[in-house]
Amino acid sequence: ELALEYDRKLVVEQGLIGAREVECSVLGHHKPQVSLAGEIVPAHEFYDYKAKYHNEKSRLIIPAPLNDEQSQKIKDYAIRAFQAVDCSGMGRVDFFVDQQGEIFVNEINTIPGFTQISMYPKLWEHSGLPYPALLDRLIAIALEKHRERQALRTSIS
């Protein structure tokens, strides 16, 4: 009831105590590709601004310590989430893996971080796509999408 005093729309979701945070980078347009999964191990309970940028005890583990089935499911879910929102170019899909190994999609970041400490380029680097090649791919995807949009009609006449 208190939440309804702040907005008329609410999202209620199950809490996941002790869940691990795992992320995948996605790259592409019509046939997206997915990177290895990586795990965030925050220095605090949550991977907040302080834990990410000011605490050297936070760690990124690439590849994430997952079994083959979990890794494949996460990759499949990442592509499905990317396509479900009609994403193009780049995206990062974040997951929770609970203590029983069940996988939950947390969110998709359609403009993921791209700094030196960001997971998106790090995941691609560990997947065999170095930063300069990643930039080349993103530019090629943007040009492809631009050509497709230019071919569309823009008026009825």
C-alpha positions in Angstrom: 0.0 0.0 0.0 2.8 2.4 0.8 4.4 1.9 -2.6 1.1 2.9 -4.3 1.5 6.3 -2.7 4.5 6.8 -5.0 3.3 5.4 -8.3 0.3 3.5 -9.7 2.6 0.8 -11.3 4.4 -1.7 -9.2 6.7 -4.6 -9.9 6.8 -7.2 -7.2 9.5 -9.9 -7.6 10.8 -12.7 -5.5 13.9 -11.9 -3.5 17.0 -14.0 -4.2 19.1 -14.3 -1.1 22.7 -15.5 -1.8 22.3 -15.4 -5.6 25.3 -14.9 -7.8 25.4 -12.2 -10.4 26.4 -13.4 -13.9 26.6 -11.3 -17.1 26.9 -12.0 -20.8 27.7 -9.5 -23.6 25.7 -9.7 -26.8 26.8 -8.3 -30.2 25.1 -8.2 -33.5 22.0 -7.4 -35.5 20.1 -10.2 -37.2 22.2 -13.0 -35.9 23.6 -11.9 -32.5 26.6 -13.5 -30.9 27.2 -14.0 -27.2 30.3 -13.9 -25.2 31.5 -16.0 -22.3 29.7 -15.4 -19.1 31.4 -13.5 -16.3 30.6 -13.3 -12.6 30.6 -10.2 -10.4 31.8 -10.8 -6.9 31.1 -7.5 -5.1 33.0 -6.4 -2.1 29.8 -5.6 -0.3 26.3 -7.1 -0.3 25.4 -5.2 -3.5 27.4 -4.2 -6.5 26.7 -0.5 -6.0 28.6 2.5 -7.2 31.1 2.3 -4.3 31.7 -1.4 -4.7 32.2 -1.0 -8.5 34.4 2.1 -8.6 36.0 2.6 -5.2 36.5 -0.9 -3.7 39.4 -2.9 -5.1 38.0 -6.0 -3.3 35.2 -6.3 -5.9 36.2 -8.9 -8.5 35.1 -10.0 -12.0 35.6 -13.7 -12.7 35.8 -14.5 -16.4 34.7 -17.1 -17.3 32.1 -17.5 -14.6 32.4 -20.7 -12.7 29.4 -22.4 -14.1 28.8 -25.9 -15.4 28.3 -26.5 -19.1 24.5 -26.7 -18.9 24.3 -23.4 -17.0 26.7 -21.7 -19.4 24.7 -22.7 -22.4 21.4 -21.7 -20.8 22.8 -18.3 -19.9 24.0 -17.8 -23.5 20.7 -18.9 -24.9 18.7 -16.7 -22.5 21.0 -13.7 -23.3 20.3 -14.0 -27.1 16.6 -14.5 -26.5 16.4 -11.4 -24.2 18.4 -9.4 -26.7 16.1 -10.4 -29.5 12.9 -10.0 -27.4 13.6 -6.2 -27.0 14.7 -5.9 -30.7 18.1 -4.9 -29.6 20.8 -4.2 -32.1 24.5 -3.5 -31.9 25.4 -4.3 -28.3 23.8 -5.3 -25.1 24.7 -6.9 -21.8 22.3 -9.3 -20.2 22.5 -9.7 -16.4 21.4 -12.8 -14.6 21.1 -14.2 -11.1 22.0 -17.8 -10.3 20.4 -18.9 -7.1 21.8 -21.4 -4.6 20.0 -24.3 -6.4 21.6 -23.3 -9.7 18.3 -21.9 -11.2 18.9 -19.0 -13.6 16.9 -15.8 -13.6 17.2 -12.9 -16.1 17.7 -9.8 -14.1 17.9 -7.1 -16.8 19.2 -6.1 -20.2 21.5 -3.1 -20.6 21.1 -1.8 -24.1 23.9 0.7 -23.6 26.3 -1.2 -21.3 29.4 0.4 -19.8 32.4 0.6 -22.1 35.1 1.8 -19.8 38.4 0.1 -18.9 36.7 -1.6 -16.0 33.4 -2.4 -17.8 32.3 -6.0 -18.1 31.1 -5.7 -21.7 34.4 -5.3 -23.4 36.2 -7.5 -20.9 33.8 -10.4 -21.7 34.5 -10.0 -25.4 38.3 -9.8 -24.8 38.1 -13.1 -23.0 35.9 -14.6 -25.7 38.6 -13.8 -28.3 37.5 -10.5 -29.6 40.0 -7.8 -28.7 38.8 -4.2 -28.1 39.9 -2.8 -31.5 38.1 -5.6 -33.3 35.0 -5.1 -31.1 34.9 -1.4 -32.2 35.2 -2.5 -35.8 32.3 -4.9 -35.4 30.1 -2.3 -33.7 30.8 0.2 -36.5 30.0 -2.5 -39.2 26.8 -3.4 -37.5 25.8 0.3 -37.3 26.5 0.8 -41.0 24.5 -2.3 -41.9 21.5 -1.1 -39.8 21.8 2.3 -41.4 21.7 0.8 -44.9 18.6 -1.2 -44.0 16.9 1.9 -42.7 17.8 3.9 -45.8 16.1 1.3 -47.9 12.8 1.8 -46.1 10.1 4.0 -47.5 9.6 7.3 -45.6 6.4 8.5 -47.1 3.2 7.2 -48.6 3.5 9.0 -51.9 
